[in-house]
Amino acid sequence: MHDIKGIRDNPAAFDIGLARRGLGPMASELLKIDAERRDHVQKLQDAQARRNATSREIGEAMKSGDKSRAEALKAEMGSIKDFIASGESAERDIDQRLGAALAMIPNIPLEDVPDGKDESDNLEIRLWGTLPTFAYEPRQHFDVGEWLGLMDFEAAAKISGARFVVMKGQLARLERAVAQFMLDHQTGVNGYTEHYVPFMVNDNAMYGTGQLPKFADDLFKTTDGRWLIPTAEVSLTNLVRETILEEKDLPLRLTAYTPCFRAEAGAAGRDTRGMIRQHQFSKVELVSITTPEQSREELERMTGAAESVLQRLNLPYRVLRLCTGDMGFGSRMTYDLEVWLPGQNAYREISSCSVCGDFQARRMDARFKPTDGKGTRYVHTLNGSGLAVGRTMVAILENYQNADGSVTIPEALRPYMGGTDKITRG
């Protein structure tokens, strides 16, 4: 959510930021509503002041015995009360119009975010790892999993439809091992505090992190009006909604392993086979709550925390800084981690780490009290994947596949697999 006062103070900068997002100017229309609201509020305040004065004048007229003046003032008081009653309702309507307009506008990118229209304009920051070589044409993950007899898309389709999978045996255990390893690493090495959070949330929670109202079609809704979380970012970030934190307690670093549910409404025809893009998948999410001064450094730290998982698993990857045309709605800057998939001969996204500034905090009314004790300020929020478990599984199956169809288990995961070092066809 944008600060209307900030737009009022510098409308040109606001429109320049939107232009970098590929959007037309909006400041003028927003400020018209804002001016209407401010004018209306002033009239209400004047009416309330006149009501108070009239009340005193009625008392004075009654005390002096001037009944005719008292009756005239009472009539005036009635009309003032009617205006105030209707005016308060009108003020709520204007507030709602302004809030609805602001809620649909994406965040403004930071200055060093590269301009661009789409993913082709993203900036490669660094590469890590050595790409594996094979004496044969490497298979894609679904071919590996199906050959092992441990990955079944047809059974999942019978139960649930497209974009679901059933895994069993050692492959199901590997999924659990990956998640446990990630949680242990992020809590024990990178200092995040593990949480167990709700998988269903209300409208306010989805609004707070920016999924509503703009992205309702990408979400699943229950029959009682709750929403299935598309990521634990929603639950974790909303833990600080309507809260005033102490500056000395920041930054907060939170993590959770949860299922994630996405309708993938805009993904028709994309990644229709396999585990890259599913309606249900698991993820270890990272969330940080910081002061404004800490947030940029925290983005680098969070991205490093996600990278460290790939390094422990020895999975080659690259880091991209997303351009203005490819960033998420609530982000001011995003780093994408793309892992190498030899079966596709391509890098594919496995994590996004974003700093949102106070964009989400304003929607949640999440603040902190500075150590100097002067008022309160909005916190800054960050979120990232540490990592997507399903896509990590994909990367392991493709990078660690063997000519005989087996899959070597990365060393970091073997303690979580009971010491097993290879998955073979049963």
N, C-alpha and C positions, 0 to 999 in steps of 0.2 A: 504494500500500500504506500502510495506517495504522500508526502506532506504537502497539503495545499498551500501552506504558508511559504514553503520553499519554492513552489511553482509561482506564487504571487511575487516573491522577491526577485526571481530570475526566470521569467517565462522563456526567454530566448534559449538559455542553456537547457531547459527541459525539452524544448522542441528539437534542439540539436541532438540530444541524447536519443530521442525517439527516432529521428532520421537515421541514426546509425543502426537502429533496429529495423529499418526499412518501413517505418511508419510515418504518416503525415503529421503535421502540427496539430496539437490538441490543447495547448495551453489556453488559447483564446476562449474556447467553448467551456473549459473547466472554470475559468475565471469569471465567465458570465454567471454561471450557477453560484459560484462563490460570492460574487457581488450581490446577487439576488438574496442569498442567505444573509449576508452581513447587513444589508439594508433592512431586511425583514426583522432580524434580531434587534436592530436599533429601534425600530418602531415598537416592538414588543417591550423593550426596556423603557421607552418613553411612556408607553401605556401603563406599565406597572408603576412607574414613578407618579404618573397622574392619578392612578388608583389610590396610592398611598396618600397623596396630597388631598384628594377628594374626601377620603375617609376622615382626615383631620378637619377639613372644612365643614363636613356634615356635623361633626361633634361640636364645633364652634357655633354653627347656626342653631343647633338644638339648644345649646347652652344660653344663647342670647335671645331665644324665643322667636327666631326668624323661621317660622315653619315653612313658608313658601320657598325660601331659598334652600332649606333642607330638603324639601321634596324635589326641587329641580336638580340638586346635587345627587340625590338618590337615583334619579332617572339617568343622569349622566354616568353614575357608577355602574348601573346595569348594562349600559351599552359598552362601557370599558371592559367589564367582565366578559361580555359576549365576544368582544374582539380578542381578548387575551386567550380565551378558550379555543376559538377557531384558529388564532394565530399560532398557538403551540402545536396544534395538529399540522398546520401548514409548514411550520419549521421542521417537524419530523419528516414530512414529505420531501422538502428540499434537501435535508441531510441524506435521506435515502437515495435521492437522485444523484447527488454528488458522490456518495460512497459507492454506488453501483458503477458509476462512470470510472472512478479511480481504481476499482477492483479489477477491471478488465485490462488495465494498462501494465505492460511488463516493466521489469526493473531497468534502470539506466546502467549501461555498461561502464566499467572503469576506463580511464583514459588509455591504458596500455593493452586493452583488448583489441585484437586486430579487426579491422572492418572487413566485411565479406557477406556474401549472399547465402552460402551453404557450406557443407562440410569440405568442399574442395578448397575453401579459403582458410581452413584451419592451419595453425602454425605448429610445425613439429619442433618440440623443445629439446628432446633427447631420446636416445635409443639405449636399450640395455639388453645384454645377453647375446648369445650366439645362436643363429638360426640352425635347427637340426638338419642333418642331411640323411637321405634315405636311398637305399639301393633299389627301391621300387617306388611306384606312384603312391604317395601317402593317402590313406583313406580318410574320409570325413568321419566325425565322431559317431554319427548314427549308424554308419556301416560297421564301425568297430564294435559298438555296443550290441547291435543286432547279431553280428557274427558270434559274439561271446554268448549269445542267448540270454542276456541280462537286461536288455532294453527293448520295450515293447510299446510301440505307438498304436498298433491296431487295437490292443486290449484297452488302452486309454481312450481311444476314439469310441469304442463301444460303451464305455462308462460315461464319458464326459463330452466327447466331440473332439474337434481339431484343437491343436496347440496344447496338448497334454501328453505326459509320458508316464509309463510304469517302469520302474527299475527294481531289480531284485538281487538277492544274493550279495556277492562281493561288490557289485556296483552300487547297490543301495547303502551298503556299509561305507563305501568310499565317499558317498555324498555326506553322510553323517560325520565321517572323519575329517573331511575338508572343513565343515562348519565348526567342529570342535577345535581344530587346529587354529582357524582364524580367530575364534573367540579368545583362546588362550594367548595367542600372539598379541592381539590388540589390547587385551587387559594386562598381561604380564610384561610385555615389552614396551608398548606404546602408551600405556597409562590411561586407557579408557575404562570407565566403570560399566560393567555389564548390567543390563536391565531385562526384565521380562515385562512386556507391554501388551496392551489390548490389540487384537487384530481387527477389531471393529470399532469405528469411531463415529462421532456425531458430526453434524454440519459445521459447527464452530471449529472443530479441529481441522477439517479439510479446508475451510476458509482460511484458517490461520497460517497454513503453510503454502497456500496459493493454488491448491487443486480445484477449489470451488471459487467462483461459479464457472470459470472458463472451461475447465476440462472434465465436466461431469460425464461426458460420453466415453471417456477413457477409464471410467471407474465402474465397479460392481456395487450395487445397492441392495441391501436386505429388505425383506418385506416390512420390517418395522422401522424403516427410515435410516438405519445406520449404513455406514460405508465400509467395505473391506479395504484395508490399507494397501496402497500400491507400493509402499515402502515403509520401513520403520521410522523414517524421517518424520512422518506425520505424528506418530505417538511420542517419539522422543522429544521433538522440538516443542510440542505442546505441553510438555511437563512444566515449562516455565511461563505458560500463558497466565495473564492477570497476576503476575508475581513481581515483587520488587526484590532483587538480589543485592547482596553486598559486593562491592567491587573486589574486596580481598578474596572472595570465593571464586572469582573468575580467572582463567577460563574453566568452564565445565566441559568435560569430555565424556560422552555417553556412547554406548554401543548396545546393539541388540541383534539377535538372530531370529528372524521371523519369516514366515511365508509372505509372499507378495502377490497381489492379484491385480491384473491389468487387462482391460477389455481389448487392447491393441486395435482400437477402432480405426486408426489411420494406417494400419500395417497390412492391408489386404494385398496378397501376392508377394509379401516380403518374408523370407525365411520360413516358408510354410512347412518345411521338413526339418526335423531335428529339434534341438533344445535351445537354440539361440533366442527365439522370441516366443514365449509361452504365456498363457493366461495365468498360470500358477508357477511360481518359482521361489527359491529361498535366497536370502541375502543377509550378510552381516553388514549392518549399517553403522556409520560413524556420524555423530552430531557434536558440534562444539558451540558453546554459548560464550561470547567474549565481549570485551569492551570494544568500541570502535578502533582504538589504537592498536589492539592486539590482532584484529581479524585478518589482515593481509598476511602477517607472519604465520598465523594459524592455518591459513589455506596451504601454504608451503609445507607445513608440518603434517597436515592431514594427508596431502598428496603423497608425502614420503611414507606415511604409515600404510597407505594402500600399496605403494610400490614394494615395500618391504615384504609383503606376503608373496608377491610374484617372485621376488628375488630368493626367498627361502625355498620356493617350489622350483626354482631354476626355470622359469617360463619367460622366454624373450618377450619384450614389450616395448612400446614407445609411448611417450607423453606428448600430448597435443594441447595447445592453448586454443580453445574454441573461439571462432570469430563471432561477430555480433549477430550474424544470421543463423548461427547454429546453437546458440546458448539457450538454456531453459528459461522459462517465464520469470522465475524469481531470482535468477542469478545476476550478479554483477561481473563475475569472472568465473570461468570453469576450466579445469584441466580434465581431459579425458585420458585414461589409460587404455591402450589397445594392445591386446595380447596377440601373439603370432599364432595363427592356425594353419599348419602346413597342409591340411586336407583341403582348405579353401585357397591356399597360397595368398593369404591376406591377413592384415591386422584387423581385429574386431574389438569393439568396445567391451571392457570388462569392469570399468569403474568410471564414475564422474565425481569430481570433487569441486564443490561450488561455494563461493562466499556470497551471501545474500544481503550484506549490509543490514540496515534496520527495516528492510522491506517486509519481512515476516513479523518482526517484533512489533511493528505498528499495527498489524492485523490482529496480533495476539495480546497487545498491550503488555509486553514483557520489558521490564525496565531494570536498572540497577541504580544503587545509591553510591555516588562517588565517595572516595575516602575523605575528600575535603568537606563533605556533608552538605554541599550546595545543590538542593533539588534532586531530581532524578533524570536519567538519560535512558534512551532505548538501547538495549543490547544489540549486538550483531550476531547473526546465526550463520552456521556453516553446516553442510552435509556432504557425505560422500559414501561410496561403497567400499567396504573393506574386507571381502569383495562379494560380487555376485557369485553364489555357490554353483549354480547350474553352469554358468559360462566358464567357471574355473574347471569344472568337470569336463566340459567340452575341450578346453585347452590341454588338460592332462591326457585325455584319451587320444588326442591328435599328436601331441608332442612326444608322448612316451609310448606310442604304439611300436610293436615289433613285427618283423616280417612273418612270423608264424601266427599272427593275429592276437597274441597276448599283449598285455599292457603292463609295463613296469610301474611300480608305485614310487613316487618321489620319496626320497629318504626322510624328509620332514614329516611325512604322513604315516610312515611304517609303525611308529609306536601306537598310533590310533587304529591301526589295522591288525593289531595282535602280532606284529612282527612280520606279517606277510609282505613279500617284496614284489609279487607279480599276480595279476589277475589273468586266469586262463579259462579256456572254454571247458565247461564241465561235461 
